[in-house]
């Protein structure tokens, strides 16, 4: 019997053999949200997804790429141009870690431009996978000021990937109806485990954030094993059967991404 699971945040473009991993995943019943980090890569990611029905390609621009200069105004413009017609957006967001000090303005400007674009061009069922490191409050402020957190028709589904903000920011995101995708590295910290324990089941997703390093040799089996370990830990934290976690996470994933 095939396994059936969903990875809500990974990066096929950063893997040594992305097409092979996509095909392996399909054979194992593993569905993937392939989050982009550079909008210039979206054409190839979209082509891969068109031949792999288990893969959803997201158009994204990782804040690290803005912070270190790999992407600039032209790439932000391309992101917004593509995002107007795309349902699935990610990875996008803000990273105000000390190593990116001095780049907060450029990051904020890019994220604000994207959010304004999405607000002006709503699509039913749109999904955003958000990176927010030491910037969850600023991220929520930008989403809110652009009416992307309102619980109204055509408002997007917001997923905080690997949430690491403060407890107050976590509560704010929960109240705003955001989802949270959890990976093994999040569960390696005391704060991450406590957040995982508190995430409502109907807002919980699982992810790998694979690969750990660019161009790493990665296999779909590693994805599946990682997702199983995450579900086991969360089941223990919530004191409920592991099968319940797997079932509700798959239901959440299929509801958000329209997989059936």
N, C-alpha and C positions, 0 to 999 in steps of 0.2 A: 504493500500500500504506500502510495506517495506521501511524503511529508507535505504539509501545507502551512506555510508561515509567510510573514510579511516583514521586510526590512524597510522601515520608514525613513532611513537616511543613510545612503552610501554614495560612493563616488567612483563609478566605473571608469571615467576618464583618467583617473589617477592610478589605475591598476595596469600591470604589465600586459595582461591579456584580457581586456574587457569583454570582447565578444565571446571568448571561451567561457568566462565566468557567467555571462548572461545565459548561454546555452545550458551550462551545467545547472544553473538555478532553475531553469524551466523544467529540466528533467527531474528535479527534486521537489517540485511543487512550491518553490520559493519565489515570491513576488518582491520586486524591488522598486523603491523610489530613488532613482539615480539623480542626485543633486549636482547641478553644475557649479563650477567655481569661476568660470570665465565664459562670458556670452559668446565668444568667438568659437567655442567648442560645441555650441548647441546644435549646429547643423549635423555634425557627425553623431552626436548623442541621440538626436531625434531619428536619424536614419537607423541606428541600432535598435531603438525602441520599436520602430515600425516593423522590424523583422523578428522581434522578440515580444510576444504579447504579454509576457510576465513582467515587462519593464516599463516604467513610466519615466520619461525624461523631464527633468525640471530645468528651466533656464535660470541661471544664477550668476552672481558676482560676489565672491567671498570677500569680506572686509579685509582679509590679509592681503589680497591681491591689490586692493586700493592703497593700503597702508605702505606696502613696500614698493609701489610704483609700477608693478607689472601691468596694471590697468589704470586708465585715466579717464578723462572726460569723454573721449570717443567710445570707450567700452561701456561707460555708464549710459551713454546715449543709445548704444546698440541694445543693451539690456532693456531699457525702457521701450524701445521700438518693438522688440520681440515680445515683451511682457504684455503689451496691449492685447494681443490675441491668444496668449497662452494661459491655460488654467493652472498649470503647475509651476510654481516659482520657488527656487531654492538652489543653493544656499545663499541667503542674503542676511544682512544685519549689521551689527556694530561690535567692535572689539576695542575696549579702552584699557587693555592690559598695559603695564608699564613699558613693555618693549615696543609698543606702538605710540608712545607719547609724542605729541606734536602732530599726529595725523587725525585727531578726532574731528577736526573741521571738515576735512575732505571726506571722511567716512560718513559723517552726518549729512553733508550736502548730497552725497550719492544716494543714501537711503531715503532721505526726504524726497528727492526727485522721483525715485521709484514709487514710493507710497502715494505721492500726488498723482502719478500716472495711473496707478491701479485704481485709485479713488475715482478718477475721471473716466475710466474705461472699465466699469464693473463687468464681471462674467459670473454666471451661476456656477457654483461648485469650485471656485478658485481656492487654491491651497498654497500657503506660504510656509516654508521651513526656515526658521529663524535662528541665526547665530547671535548670541548676546553674552559677551564676557565682560564683566564689570560695567555693563551697559544695559541691563534689563530695564531699568527705569526709563532711561533715555529712549530705548526701543519702544516701550509701551507708550511713552509720550508722543512719539512720532506716529505710531499706528493710530492712536486715539485722535490726534489733531487732524488726521486725514480721514476720519470716519471709517476706519478699517476694523474697529473693535465693536462696532454697534451690532446688536443682535437683530438685524433686519435682513430682508430678502436681498440676496446677492452679496452680503458681506462675506469676506473670505474666511476660510478655516485657518487659524493661526496655530502653528506647531512650534513650540520652543524645543529645539534640539539640544540635549545635554544641558539642561537648565542648571545654572550655577550662581544665580543671583542671591540677594538677601531674602530673608524669610518674609519681609514685608512685600518685596517685589513678587515673590512666589504667590502669596495670597492675592495680590492684585491681579496677576495673570490668571489665577484660578477663577476669580470672580468675573473676569472678562470673558470666560468661556474658552480659554486657550487649551490646546492639547499639549502633551509633553511626551517626547520620545526619549527613551532611556537606553543607555548602553552600558557595557561592562565598566568602562572607565568612570562613568558617573557613580556607579555602585561601589567603586573602590574608596570613596570618601564617606565619612560619617554624615556630612551634610547631604550628599547625594542619596544615600540610603534613606535618610529621614524624609527627604522630598518624595522619593519613590513610594515610601509607605503612605504618604498623605495624598498622592495623586488619586483623584476619584477614578474608579475603574472605567467609567465611560469616557474618560479623557486620557487614557493611557495607550501609548504606542511603544513598540520596541524598535531598536535600531542597532547597527554595528558601527557606523561612521567609518567603515573600512574604505581604503586600506590604512593601516597605521602609518605607513611611510609611502611617499610617491614611488610609483613603478615597482611596488612590491609584488612578488608572486603570490597570488591570492586564489583561493578556491571557494566555490559555493558551499562546500562541506564546512569550511571554517565559519562562514556566515551562519549556517544552520546551527552549528554547535554553540556559537556565541549567543544566538537568540535563545537557545534552550537554557543556557546558563543564566541569562538575565531573567527569564521567566521563573526559574527555580528560586533565585534569590528574592524576587518580588513576591512570590507565593509565600515564602517563609516570613518576609517582612509583614505581609498582610494577613498571615495566618489563615490561608485559604488554599484549596487544592491547586496544584500547578496546572491541571487541565482547565480549571476555571479561568486562570490568567490567559492561557493560550487561546481559549475560546473567545473571551471578551475582546482581547487585543485584535484577533483576526476579524471579528465583527466590526470593531471600530475602524480598522484599516480599510475594509471593504466598503464601509459606508462612506468614508471620506474620499477614497480614490475610485469608487465605482467599479471595483473588481467583484465579480460574482463567479 
